[in-house]
Amino acid sequence: MDPVGSTDEELSELQVSKDAIIETVAEEVLSEQKPVAVLDENNNIVGVLNCSTIIHVLFGDRSKS
């Protein structure tokens, strides 16, 4: 997850919980064109996810080769 404000892009309408397991949201996030907001239990944005973050989490350094 990247910090809030780390991107100047408009956020996707899709939102995910900060407690979501990456494998359960990866496909949805990867299909989004815009960064996805990550929400806490009070529906406050605590970070953003984008395709490159998901790929790095799932595949680590192997994604760079």
Helices and strands as residue ranges (DSSP letters): E 15-17, H 22-30, E 36-39, E 45-49, H 51-59, G 60-64
